[in-house]
Structures are given as C-alpha cells and as structure tokens.
Amino acid sequence: MGQSYARRNSPAFNPGSQPAAREQLVTREDAQQGYARAMKLGDTEALAGNRIEAERHYQQAEHCLRSLHRRAA
C-alpha cells in the first residue's frame, strides 16, 4: 500500500501538475529549435498561399519565444 500511495501522490501522477513538470523538461535549445522550425514552416506556408497554416505556425513560434523568455527570467 505504501508504494502505490507514494506513486499516486507524486507530481508525475498529479494531473494538475503535469504542465509544469513538462515545462521543466523542455530545454532552452529545444525552444530555440522549435522557434526556428515553426518560423520556417510559417514562411513556407505563407509563400504557398496557405495563410491559415502559416498563422498556426507563427503562433507556435510565439509560444516557443515566450518559453525562451520565461526561462531567461
């Protein structure tokens, strides 16, 4: 009983804390690569005339940029 109780109450198994735990796993390099990739995909879609897909990629790039700034603070 003790082991399953500890596992159930650890942060990894607490749905409310999973987003915070996931953020800790993303490194600065991951966020930088994600930003560059999303911007490149956005530019490619914009050149192809797919405005909606381009905007989706640009929004993802903004998310990566916010992650970079949050880590720098």
Buried (B, 14 or more C-beta within 10 A) or exposed (E): EEEEEEEEEEEEEEEEEEEEEEEEEEEEEEBBEBBEBBBEBBEEBBEEEBEEBBEBBBEBBEBBBEBBEEEEE
